Amino acid sequence: MLMHIVSFKYHAGVDGDARTRHRQRLQALSTLDGVIELKVGEDVVHSPRSFDTGLIIRFADRAALDAYQKNPTHVPVAQLGVSLCEQIVAVDFEHPTDD
């Protein structure tokens, strides 16, 4: 399994409605080919080091992640994130399958 984790820190002027719409668009990516599981949520701690939105996606392998990155449904959602955020960080790592 490959875990894809992304954290989004919105620009200060991005209002709650825009943040909600972004999370909804991220959630809609759960139906794309290769996505085994997708979770998206709003930060509840609000510490100085917190990001605003988190995304976790589980893929079977690197090939599935690569296909997802190029998917024409994913690309505009990724571009929206870039336009709304002052910072986006990601980590991708192999994780053994759960037994």
Number of C-alpha atoms within 10 A of each C-alpha: 16 20 21 18 18 17 21 22 19 21 13 9 9 12 11 9 9 13 18 14 11 18 20 13 19 20 15 15 18 16 11 13 13 18 16 15 13 19 15 20 16 15 14 10 10 10 8 6 8 14 20 18 20 21 18 17 20 22 22 17 15 16 12 17 21 12 14 19 13 10 14 10 14 17 13 12 17 14 10 12 21 15 12 20 18 12 13 16 11 12 10 15 13 14 13 9 8 5 3
